[in-house]
């Protein structure tokens, strides 16, 4: 198990050092939403371009700890080019992973156990649940993306 934890740390640091989808979308983007964690100072801005029910492009700017920044990079790579329904499912699955519970409720419906293998690189963040104060760092970008999607016309 130690080898797997080392791999997960390596993935997190890779996304922190070389973030994916970093930058801004050309003005005007479909939606630009800012997220802030006042407890630690993490800041994220999510830019999304949506067309025909697909998240065509996503860019991220911001600053903060390695967890918040790597989570935003991992998130952008996981959702870019995906249909909005799949993006919403991925958001729900990731948030379920961050609860550390076998099942979770969403809109009154019980969700199945999280399939870690299906999450791909996102599974690298599962260790965050051992440090409850860091969960807000990991979900900041996800909450900001969720807010951006709710602001779509």
C-alpha positions as CSV (number, residue, x, y, z in Angstrom):
1,X,0.0,0.0,0.0
2,X,2.9,2.3,0.6
3,X,3.9,2.1,-3.1
4,X,0.3,3.2,-4.0
5,X,0.5,6.2,-1.6
6,X,3.8,7.2,-3.1
7,X,2.3,7.1,-6.6
8,X,-0.6,9.2,-5.4
9,X,1.7,11.8,-3.9
10,X,3.7,11.8,-7.2
11,X,0.5,12.5,-9.2
12,X,-0.5,15.3,-6.9
13,X,2.9,16.9,-7.1
14,X,3.0,16.5,-10.9
15,X,-0.3,18.3,-11.2
16,X,0.9,21.0,-8.8
17,X,4.2,21.6,-10.6
18,X,2.8,21.3,-14.1
19,X,-0.9,22.2,-13.9
20,X,-3.1,21.2,-16.8
21,X,-5.5,23.7,-18.5
22,X,-3.9,26.7,-16.7
23,X,-4.8,30.1,-18.0
24,X,-7.9,32.1,-19.1
25,X,-10.3,31.6,-21.9
26,X,-10.6,34.4,-24.5
27,X,-13.1,37.1,-23.5
28,X,-15.9,36.6,-23.1
29,X,-16.0,33.1,-21.8
30,X,-19.3,31.4,-21.4
31,X,-18.9,31.6,-17.7
32,X,-16.1,32.8,-15.3
33,X,-16.6,31.9,-11.6
34,X,-14.3,32.6,-8.7
35,X,-13.9,30.4,-5.6
36,X,-12.2,31.3,-2.4
37,X,-11.4,29.4,0.8
38,X,-11.1,32.1,3.6
39,X,-9.7,29.5,6.0
40,X,-6.5,29.0,4.1
41,X,-6.5,31.7,1.4
42,X,-6.8,29.3,-1.6
43,X,-8.2,31.1,-4.7
44,X,-9.5,29.5,-7.9
45,X,-11.1,31.0,-11.0
46,X,-12.8,28.6,-13.4
47,X,-13.4,29.6,-17.0
48,X,-15.7,27.3,-19.0
49,X,-16.9,27.2,-22.6
50,X,-20.0,25.1,-23.1
51,X,-21.6,24.3,-26.5
52,X,-24.2,21.8,-27.5
53,X,-24.3,20.3,-23.9
54,X,-20.6,19.6,-23.8
55,X,-17.9,21.3,-21.7
56,X,-15.8,22.2,-24.7
57,X,-13.0,24.0,-22.8
58,X,-12.0,24.7,-19.3
59,X,-9.2,26.9,-17.9
60,X,-8.1,27.5,-14.3
61,X,-6.2,30.3,-12.6
62,X,-5.5,30.8,-9.0
63,X,-3.1,30.2,-6.1
64,X,-3.0,28.2,-3.0
65,X,-1.7,25.0,-1.5
66,X,-0.6,21.9,-3.4
67,X,-3.9,20.1,-2.7
68,X,-6.2,22.9,-4.1
69,X,-4.0,23.6,-7.1
70,X,-3.5,19.9,-8.0
71,X,-7.2,19.2,-7.5
72,X,-8.1,21.9,-9.9
73,X,-5.7,20.6,-12.5
74,X,-6.9,17.0,-12.0
75,X,-10.5,18.2,-12.2
76,X,-10.0,20.2,-15.4
77,X,-8.3,17.2,-17.1
78,X,-11.2,14.9,-16.0
79,X,-14.0,17.0,-17.3
80,X,-12.7,18.8,-20.4
81,X,-14.5,17.7,-23.5
82,X,-17.2,15.7,-21.6
83,X,-21.0,16.0,-21.9
84,X,-22.4,18.1,-19.0
85,X,-24.3,15.2,-17.6
86,X,-21.0,13.2,-17.3
87,X,-19.4,16.3,-15.8
88,X,-22.1,16.5,-13.1
89,X,-21.7,12.8,-12.4
90,X,-17.9,13.2,-12.0
91,X,-18.5,16.1,-9.6
92,X,-20.8,14.0,-7.5
93,X,-18.5,11.0,-7.5
94,X,-15.5,13.2,-6.4
95,X,-17.5,14.8,-3.7
96,X,-18.6,11.4,-2.5
97,X,-15.0,10.3,-2.4
98,X,-14.2,13.3,-0.3
99,X,-16.9,12.4,2.3
100,X,-15.0,9.1,3.0
101,X,-18.3,7.3,3.2
102,X,-19.3,4.1,1.5
103,X,-22.5,5.7,0.3
104,X,-23.8,9.2,0.2
105,X,-27.1,10.9,-0.5
106,X,-27.6,13.3,-3.4
107,X,-31.0,14.8,-4.1
108,X,-32.5,12.1,-1.7
109,X,-31.0,9.3,-3.8
110,X,-28.4,6.9,-2.3
111,X,-25.3,6.7,-4.4
112,X,-23.3,3.6,-4.9
113,X,-19.9,3.0,-3.4
114,X,-17.2,5.0,-5.2
115,X,-15.2,2.9,-7.7
116,X,-11.7,4.1,-7.1
117,X,-10.4,2.5,-10.3
118,X,-13.0,4.3,-12.4
119,X,-11.7,7.7,-11.1
120,X,-8.3,7.3,-12.7
121,X,-5.9,10.0,-11.5
122,X,-8.6,11.6,-9.3
123,X,-8.1,8.7,-6.9
124,X,-4.8,10.3,-5.9
125,X,-6.8,12.7,-3.8
126,X,-8.5,10.0,-1.7
127,X,-5.8,10.4,1.0
128,X,-7.1,13.9,1.7
129,X,-10.0,12.5,3.7
130,X,-7.5,11.5,6.4
131,X,-7.0,15.2,7.0
132,X,-10.5,16.8,7.3
133,X,-9.1,20.4,7.3
134,X,-7.7,19.8,3.8
135,X,-11.0,18.5,2.3
136,X,-12.1,22.1,1.6
137,X,-8.8,22.6,-0.3
138,X,-9.5,19.6,-2.5
139,X,-13.2,20.5,-3.2
140,X,-12.7,24.2,-3.8
141,X,-12.3,23.9,-7.6
142,X,-15.1,21.3,-7.8
143,X,-17.5,23.6,-6.0
144,X,-16.4,26.5,-8.2
145,X,-17.1,24.4,-11.3
146,X,-20.5,23.4,-10.0
147,X,-21.3,27.0,-9.4
148,X,-20.1,27.9,-12.9
149,X,-22.4,25.2,-14.4
150,X,-25.4,26.6,-12.4
151,X,-24.8,30.0,-13.9
152,X,-25.1,28.8,-17.5
153,X,-27.9,30.4,-19.5
